[in-house]
Amino acid sequence: MDQSLSDNPYDVIVVGAGHAGCEAALASARMGCRTLLLTMNLDNIALMPCNPSIGGPAKGHLVREIDALGGEMGRATDQTFLQIRMLNTGKGPAVQAPRAQADKKLYGLAMKHTLERQPGLHLKQALVEEIGRYTPAAGAGITLWVKTDLGWTYHCRCLILTTGTSLGGRVIVGDHTREGGRSGEFAACGLSDSLRRIGFDLGRLKTGTPPRIDARTIDFTRTMVQPGSPTPLHFGHYLFAVPTPPFPSPNPVYPVESATAWRPQLPCYLVNTNEETHRIIRSNLHRAPLFTGIIKGIGPRYCPSIEDKINRFPHKESHPLFLEPEGWETAEVYVQGANTSLPEDVQLAMLRTIPALEHVEMTRVGYAIEYDFVFPYQITASLETRQLPGLFLAGQINGTTGYEEAAGQGLMAGINAALKIRGKPPLVLRRDQAYLGVMIDDLVTRDLTEPYRLFTSRAEYRLLLRQDNADLRLTSLSYSVGLVDRGRHQAVLAKQEAIAAEMSRLQKRFINPADVEGRSPAIELAHGVSLASFLSRPGAGYALLKEMGFGDGKLGQEIIDQVEIQAKYDGYLQRQYADVERLRRLEERSIPQCLDYAVLRGLRREAAQKLERFRPDTLARASRIEGVTPADVAILMVHLERARRSQAPR
Ligand SMILES: Cc1cc2nc3c(=O)[nH]c(=O)nc-3n(C[C@H](O)[C@H](O)[C@H](O)COP(=O)(O)OP(=O)(O)OC[C@H]3O[C@@H](n4cnc5c(N)ncnc54)[C@H](O)[C@@H]3O)c2cc1C
């Protein structure tokens, strides 16, 4: 019997309060949609089932972009992190990225707090087992429904599934397996079957997590300390002061607390495996589910389990392991680099071969998890599915892995569900606008053969997509769809104007060799140059300009950083802009979704099949599908042009 608990449908229902679900629910509610967030355990909101860190290369860029677009992950991290560092400071600005160690519990509480305070957003604990659609009355448009394991049905206009690793979840440790989502949660098996019945093509992936150990049983004197950043760092773009959270008292189980002046931080600790560690693992590979065939799902190559590393890199004498505290108020420590599904006794034995862990006690075993995902060729670049209009998919369900990747998709799905309800076109970011654009474009143009994770190497325009200019690239876009408020938009416009004004001043103002004579660092000038050109020289910085009386003392550091980067990388930036312009025509050339590729004369069969499968919405996206050649794109262009002309009014 269909028992509906609400007579009027919600605008948006989000299933799953993980990293994707939280962003999706907040975005659609903040854009004025009546939103319901259903999740199987309200105490596990925004849970980090694996590493306690947010950010790093490409992922840190994503978090900055999520914040610039009005998402929540950056702020929740800033409020609760244990430690933060800027990575790759020795390299160029394109690959520099913030990475924070999160207090997992506080992060989840901060996110729950924000969700519960959001007007128009309702939270309910429920396990969704089935979804579907129906047409309530003639002309009423499509409505979607979800049914819970208790038999209750909720209706909505748009539905966003963000079920993570729970879909058909199976947890594996040694030769033990059981149904489960993660960290002791249920698996969502009914929903997998429901998606298959609707006609979705599902695949199987795998990921794993390392054991957790008790900090009180670690000999920290035999570790290398990794402190946090000595200078202030944060993910959020704040108009006013960065919020400083109340800090719990230092946790006595940790010997040192890197009391950097600007904020208490907890360090991480480095140890290394050794030959004895490797011997124990090698002598138990016959009990490793990865090698006994128990594990069938495909795991991430770039995040291998320790048994996989030992097996694949036998020549390596040792592997680094980072001991990462999981929170201010807990003694649980995450052993980064020791992902494993080896039997429990082997896990403990291998850890105890490491001098600092000689007497270690595990608090939780490492495990692997296999789960279903929906092959992403079935979604469009707005994250809406083709089979079921109004249904959006975000996060691990699309085959990605990572909190940040999930949160970014959740935000875009929330925005696009709200825009769909308003009858507006979706917000689709291009590869030259955002890492979010790169990720989603990759998902809808490539065959996914392993969990997808973002790297800076995936972004051909990475010099444009830096972590330091996310707000300049994206905040106005978010303002145009009604997610960020006018104040934030005005602030970014003012920043853009200040940068442009200073760049133009630096380009018009010239200095002569005499001005720099005897200055250190010694920068030789053969003739007069603009201040901008002077800034592009090695060793020259804005601080030197100020020292020489050519700088503007009123400018804030954020403006100065942008001016320095624009001056120093002008040539590279111009080349990237030129590349973007060259592709713009293809990016803007749309392809009708109903095009029958099989009948297009001259198109190779393989290309026609690929195009049929991915159904690209633009020529540029068609050109990025593996197996579609430039010649195929040229043939497609001719057909589109012919069609356009034949429809053009005579
Ligand atoms: C064991 C393990 C190891 C991992 N290792 C790594 C790693 O090494 N590196 C990495 O980058 N990422 C790793 N991850 C992945 C990372 O956790 C995810 O990428 C990220 O959490 C995905 O976010 P999400 O929002 O898509 O899903 P999740 O964070 O998994 O959230 C899904 C949410 O949906 C809820 N839910 C699911 N099904 C239903 C349903 N039917 N009804 C109601 N609620 C439902 C769940 O309770 C949960 O709240 C690991 C995950 C696990 C479990």
The ligand as an SDF file (V2000), in Angstrom:
LIG
                    3D

 53 58  0  0  0  0  0  0  0  0999 V2000
   36.3840    2.4230    3.4220 C   0  0  0  0  0  0  0  0  0  0  0  0
   36.5000    3.6550    2.6060 C   0  0  0  0  0  0  0  0  0  0  0  0
   37.7170    4.0540    2.1720 C   0  0  0  0  0  0  0  0  0  0  0  0
   37.8480    5.1880    1.3880 C   0  0  0  0  0  0  0  0  0  0  0  0
   39.0640    5.5550    0.9760 N   0  0  0  0  0  0  0  0  0  0  0  0
   39.2000    6.6960    0.2670 C   0  0  0  0  0  0  0  0  0  0  0  0
   40.4800    7.1480   -0.1200 C   0  0  0  0  0  0  0  0  0  0  0  0
   41.4480    6.5120    0.1880 O   0  0  0  0  0  0  0  0  0  0  0  0
   40.5810    8.2940   -0.8350 N   0  0  0  0  0  0  0  0  0  0  0  0
   39.4880    9.0010   -1.1670 C   0  0  0  0  0  0  0  0  0  0  0  0
   39.6320   10.0010   -1.8270 O   0  0  0  0  0  0  0  0  0  0  0  0
   38.2630    8.6040   -0.8160 N   0  0  0  0  0  0  0  0  0  0  0  0
   38.1200    7.4670   -0.1030 C   0  0  0  0  0  0  0  0  0  0  0  0
   36.9100    7.0510    0.2680 N   0  0  0  0  0  0  0  0  0  0  0  0
   35.8280    7.6520   -0.3760 C   0  0  0  0  0  0  0  0  0  0  0  0
   35.2340    8.7960    0.2720 C   0  0  0  0  0  0  0  0  0  0  0  0
   34.7420    8.4320    1.4580 O   0  0  0  0  0  0  0  0  0  0  0  0
   34.1570    9.1870   -0.6290 C   0  0  0  0  0  0  0  0  0  0  0  0
   34.7370    9.5610   -1.8170 O   0  0  0  0  0  0  0  0  0  0  0  0
   33.2570   10.2890   -0.2010 C   0  0  0  0  0  0  0  0  0  0  0  0
   32.8480   10.1240    1.0890 O   0  0  0  0  0  0  0  0  0  0  0  0
   32.1080   10.2690   -1.1660 C   0  0  0  0  0  0  0  0  0  0  0  0
   31.1630   11.1570   -0.7760 O   0  0  0  0  0  0  0  0  0  0  0  0
   29.6340   10.9040   -1.1360 P   0  0  0  0  0  0  0  0  0  0  0  0
   28.9030   12.0510   -0.6250 O   0  0  0  0  0  0  0  0  0  0  0  0
   29.5060   10.5420   -2.5680 O   0  0  0  0  0  0  0  0  0  0  0  0
   29.2580    9.5940   -0.3390 O   0  0  0  0  0  0  0  0  0  0  0  0
   29.3960    9.2380    1.1780 P   0  0  0  0  0  0  0  0  0  0  0  0
   30.2850   10.1460    1.8840 O   0  0  0  0  0  0  0  0  0  0  0  0
   29.6780    7.7800    1.1970 O   0  0  0  0  0  0  0  0  0  0  0  0
   27.9250    9.5170    1.7430 O   0  0  0  0  0  0  0  0  0  0  0  0
   26.8230    8.7910    1.3140 C   0  0  0  0  0  0  0  0  0  0  0  0
   25.6920    9.0870    2.2850 C   0  0  0  0  0  0  0  0  0  0  0  0
   24.5020    8.5190    1.8070 O   0  0  0  0  0  0  0  0  0  0  0  0
   23.8630    7.7800    2.8260 C   0  0  0  0  0  0  0  0  0  0  0  0
   23.1010    6.7630    2.1290 N   0  0  0  0  0  0  0  0  0  0  0  0
   23.5810    5.8520    1.2470 C   0  0  0  0  0  0  0  0  0  0  0  0
   22.6000    5.1130    0.7420 N   0  0  0  0  0  0  0  0  0  0  0  0
   21.4430    5.5680    1.3040 C   0  0  0  0  0  0  0  0  0  0  0  0
   20.0770    5.2040    1.1900 C   0  0  0  0  0  0  0  0  0  0  0  0
   19.7110    4.2390    0.3600 N   0  0  0  0  0  0  0  0  0  0  0  0
   19.1610    5.8580    1.9280 N   0  0  0  0  0  0  0  0  0  0  0  0
   19.5430    6.8740    2.7610 C   0  0  0  0  0  0  0  0  0  0  0  0
   20.8320    7.2660    2.9290 N   0  0  0  0  0  0  0  0  0  0  0  0
   21.7600    6.6340    2.1980 C   0  0  0  0  0  0  0  0  0  0  0  0
   25.0150    7.2700    3.6670 C   0  0  0  0  0  0  0  0  0  0  0  0
   24.5920    6.9640    4.9520 O   0  0  0  0  0  0  0  0  0  0  0  0
   25.9290    8.4950    3.6600 C   0  0  0  0  0  0  0  0  0  0  0  0
   25.5110    9.4240    4.6170 O   0  0  0  0  0  0  0  0  0  0  0  0
   36.7370    5.9190    1.0380 C   0  0  0  0  0  0  0  0  0  0  0  0
   35.4700    5.5170    1.4860 C   0  0  0  0  0  0  0  0  0  0  0  0
   35.3590    4.3890    2.2680 C   0  0  0  0  0  0  0  0  0  0  0  0
   34.0210    3.9620    2.7380 C   0  0  0  0  0  0  0  0  0  0  0  0
  1  2  1  0
  2  3  1  0
  2 52  2  0
  3  4  2  0
  4  5  1  0
  4 50  1  0
  5  6  2  0
  6  7  1  0
  6 13  1  0
  7  8  2  0
  7  9  1  0
  9 10  1  0
 10 11  2  0
 10 12  1  0
 12 13  2  0
 13 14  1  0
 14 15  1  0
 14 50  1  0
 15 16  1  0
 16 17  1  0
 16 18  1  0
 18 19  1  0
 18 20  1  0
 20 21  1  0
 20 22  1  0
 22 23  1  0
 23 24  1  0
 24 25  2  0
 24 26  1  0
 24 27  1  0
 27 28  1  0
 28 29  2  0
 28 30  1  0
 28 31  1  0
 31 32  1  0
 32 33  1  0
 33 34  1  0
 33 48  1  0
 34 35  1  0
 35 36  1  0
 35 46  1  0
 36 37  1  0
 36 45  1  0
 37 38  2  0
 38 39  1  0
 39 40  1  0
 39 45  2  0
 40 41  1  0
 40 42  2  0
 42 43  1  0
 43 44  2  0
 44 45  1  0
 46 47  1  0
 46 48  1  0
 48 49  1  0
 50 51  2  0
 51 52  1  0
 52 53  1  0
M  END
$$$$
